Amino acid sequence: MALTKKDLVLMVAKDTGVTQVDVKRVIQRCLDHLVGSLKEGKTVELRNFGVFKVRQRAPRRGRNPKTGQEVPVPPKRVVVFKPGLLMRQDIK
């Protein structure tokens, strides 16, 4: 089962006593700034959590699974995440 944004809002609101509306607004603004920074090509580093980066994928040859025909796959930008040391230790 996945942790949703709503679940996160409920947990933070319960822990802090702040209203769900305010918590949701803060979480959404954080996510908006994170995405905005990645769109600008910046690296987002959250200490003890991890690092988000944008990488350029090279063009390649793909294959249509239905027909078997080769098709070109254009280059594209993808977000990669590398967990921080504390996260890696906690998840083990």
N, C-alpha and C positions, 0 to 999 in steps of 0.2 A: 504494500500500500504506500502511496506517495504522500509526502508532506506537501500540502497546498499552501498558497499564500494566505488563504482564509484560516487554516490551522495555525500558521505562524502568527497571524494577527491575534487570534484568540489566546494563544499561549503568552505572547508579550503583554497583551492587555491584562490578563489575569495576574501575571508576575509583577507588573508595574502599577496597576491601579489606574492607568490611563485609559480613556475611552477607546473602543474599537475603531471608531471613525478616525480619531487622531493617530492611532497606531498605523492604521491602513494608509493614511495620507503620508506619514513619515516613511514607511516601508516603500511605498510606490515612488516617492521622490528619490530615495536612495537608489532604487533600481533604474529610474530614469537617468540619473546622473552616471551610473555605471555604464549603461548602454550608450549614452552620449559620448562618454570618454572613449569607449571602444570604437565607436563610429569615427572618431577623430584619429584613430590609430594609436591611442595612448595605451599603456599598460596599466592595469588596475591591480594594486597590491594591497591586500587586506592582511595585516600582520596576524600571525598565528592562525590564519584561515587558508589563504592561498593567493595565487596570482592568475588573473585573467589576461590573455593576450590575443591579438588578432594575427593570424598567419595567412599567408597567401598560398593557396594550393595550386600546384602546377597543372597545366592542361594535360589531359591523358586520353587514352583510347578506352572507351567503355564498350559494353556489348549489350544489345537488346536481348533480354532473356527469352522473349517470346520467339523472335525470328533468328537470333544468333548473329544478326548483322552488327558489324562494328560501327560505333557512333562516336564522334568527338565529344569529349566533356570539356567545356571551357574552364579557364582558371577561375577561382573564386576565393573570397575571403571567408575564413572560418574562425570561430572563437574557440580557444583551447584553455583549459584550466589545469593548473598544477597545484595540488594541495600543499599546504604549508606543513612544516615539521610537526607541529603539535597535532594537527588533524591526522596526519599519517600515523602518529603514535597512538592516538585515541581510537582509531578505527581498527587497528590490528587485533 
